[in-house]
Amino acid sequence: MTTLITQSPIAVAAPRAAAWAANAWIAVSRASSALQAWSRHRNARTEMMGRVSEANRLRHVAQGFMSSDPRFAADLYAAADRHERNE
């Protein structure tokens, strides 16, 4: 004859603060993701403004060469445009 003994697990309640801690962790994670996205956007914008500023300075130099060497000035304008567009 075979005897089979089965045991059912005892129901254990979740810790009282577990749900609150999980929700807090999710909120912190979302806030962190939002701050990282904002930081990436801000860095890209700063970099773009730097390229625009450099291109404008080169255009100013090109303007000085316009009367003496217009072809060189045109090359400088084209270089400024390319620099402003490239990432």
RODO-2510 file (C-alpha; in nm, 4 decimals, decimal comma):
residues 87
     n   res          X          Y          Z
     1     m     0,0000     0,0000     0,0000
     2     t     0,1244     0,3483    -0,0911
     3     t     0,0736     0,6535     0,1204
     4     l     0,0691     0,9957    -0,0426
     5     i     0,1111     1,3025     0,1715
     6     t     0,0385     1,6408     0,0157
     7     q     0,0956     1,9750     0,1725
     8     s    -0,0595     2,2964     0,0584
     9     p     0,1484     2,6111     0,1044
    10     i     0,0498     2,8540     0,3706
    11     a    -0,0884     3,1792     0,2310
    12     v     0,1532     3,4587     0,3075
    13     a     0,0463     3,8194     0,2793
    14     a     0,2717     4,0588     0,0930
    15     p     0,4640     4,3019     0,3109
    16     r     0,2604     4,6114     0,3836
    17     a     0,4896     4,8551     0,2042
    18     a     0,5655     4,6339    -0,0979
    19     a     0,3004     4,7868    -0,3252
    20     w     0,3979     5,1396    -0,2219
    21     a     0,7680     5,0671    -0,2789
    22     a     0,6989     4,9168    -0,6223
    23     n     0,4956     5,2213    -0,7268
    24     a     0,7643     5,4543    -0,5941
    25     w     1,0321     5,2629    -0,7860
    26     i     0,8293     5,2899    -1,1074
    27     a     0,7825     5,6649    -1,0555
    28     v     1,1540     5,7170    -0,9928
    29     s     1,2399     5,5101    -1,2994
    30     r     1,0075     5,7152    -1,5198
    31     a     1,1429     6,0417    -1,3813
    32     s     1,4976     5,9237    -1,4446
    33     s     1,4112     5,8316    -1,8036
    34     a     1,2496     6,1713    -1,8576
    35     l     1,5554     6,3525    -1,7185
    36     q     1,7885     6,1503    -1,9408
    37     a     1,5780     6,2318    -2,2491
    38     w     1,5755     6,6010    -2,1551
    39     s     1,9528     6,5949    -2,1034
    40     r     2,0113     6,4324    -2,4447
    41     h     1,7861     6,6924    -2,6093
    42     r     1,9627     6,9765    -2,4283
    43     n     2,3083     6,8483    -2,5272
    44     a     2,2025     6,8104    -2,8909
    45     r     2,0600     7,1625    -2,8926
    46     t     2,3755     7,3047    -2,7332
    47     e     2,5892     7,1276    -2,9904
    48     m     2,3703     7,2593    -3,2724
    49     m     2,3923     7,6143    -3,1395
    50     g     2,7709     7,5780    -3,1241
    51     r     2,7805     7,4696    -3,4903
    52     v     2,5560     7,7605    -3,5895
    53     s     2,7772     8,0053    -3,4000
    54     e     3,0936     7,8688    -3,5641
    55     a     2,9313     7,8812    -3,9076
    56     n     2,8246     8,2419    -3,8518
    57     r     3,1794     8,3378    -3,7531
    58     l     3,3095     8,1755    -4,0717
    59     r     3,0508     8,3661    -4,2763
    60     h     3,1738     8,6865    -4,1146
    61     v     3,5309     8,6001    -4,2219
    62     a     3,4038     8,5172    -4,5708
    63     q     3,2365     8,8576    -4,5913
    64     g     3,5779     9,0166    -4,5369
    65     f     3,7203     8,8284    -4,8367
    66     m     3,4237     8,9053    -5,0648
    67     s     3,5789     9,2153    -5,2228
    68     s     3,9336     9,0800    -5,2637
    69     d     3,8692     8,7117    -5,3485
    70     p     3,5024     8,6299    -5,4189
    71     r     3,5689     8,2650    -5,5119
    72     f     3,7465     8,1998    -5,1824
    73     a     3,4622     8,3758    -5,0012
    74     a     3,2110     8,1522    -5,1811
    75     d     3,4109     7,8468    -5,0710
    76     l     3,4034     7,9712    -4,7127
    77     y     3,0266     8,0251    -4,7298
    78     a     2,9822     7,6712    -4,8638
    79     a     3,2038     7,5326    -4,5874
    80     a     2,9987     7,7209    -4,3280
    81     d     2,6766     7,5760    -4,4698
    82     r     2,8181     7,2219    -4,4638
    83     h     2,9441     7,2647    -4,1077
    84     e     2,6069     7,3935    -3,9924
    85     r     2,4208     7,0994    -4,1508
    86     n     2,6519     6,8167    -4,0412
    87     e     2,6076     6,6537    -3,7047
***
